[in-house]
Amino acid sequence: MPRLLFTIVAAASGWQLYEGEYGRNWFDNLGDARENAKLLAATLHQHHGIPTAVVIEMTGSEAVLLARHG
């Protein structure tokens, strides 16, 4: 089963959370986006066995892996 990525991307004045290729939520601060993404990823894996990962992409930097489940 392919891994489902939750990706946090810097937006104009906040942070956009993507589930796969689809925009899911928008957050004012990075901490809220991180916690929401980690909770979603952990819950999907725990309850449905779906392998997940959380990454953050920042302009001018490489993506950073924040969490991985399964």
N, C-alpha and C positions, 0 to 999 in steps of 0.2 A: 504494500500500500504506500503510495507516495506521501511524503511529509507535507503537511499543511503549514505554510508560513504565515505568521503574523508579522507584518512589517510596519515599523514606525518611521515616518518620513517628516522632516521639517517642512512646515507650510509657512505661508506669509507671516502669520502672527500666532502660530501655535504648532500643533502636531497632528498629523493625519494617521490613523491606524487602518491598515489594509488587512483583510482576511483573504489570503490568496491574491487574486488580482482585483478584488472588489473593495472599494472604500467602505469602511464600517463606521468609524466614529472619528470625531475631531475633538481635540483637547487643548486647553489653554496652556498647560504646562507638561513638561516631559515626564515628571514623576507619575502623574495620573495616567498618561498613555502607557507607560511601562507596566504599572501595576495591573491595569485593565487587560493588557495583552497577555501578561504572564498568567493571570487568573483564567482567561479564556482558553489558553493553550493547555494548561494543566487540567482543567475541567474536561475538555474534549478528550484528552488522552485517558484520563482516569475513568470516565463514564462510558466512553465509546471505543476506546482502544486505538484512536486515530493518532499516528505519530505527528507531532507538532514541533515548531520552533518559533522563537521570537527573535527578530533582528531589528537593529536600528540603522537607518541610512542617513548620514549627514552629508551635506554638500561639501565636496572637496575631500572626503575621507572614505575609507573602505567601510563596508557594512560590518557591524559588530554583532556577534551572537550573544544574546542575553539569556536565553533559556532553550533547553531542548528536552523533549519528552518522547520516550519510545525509540 
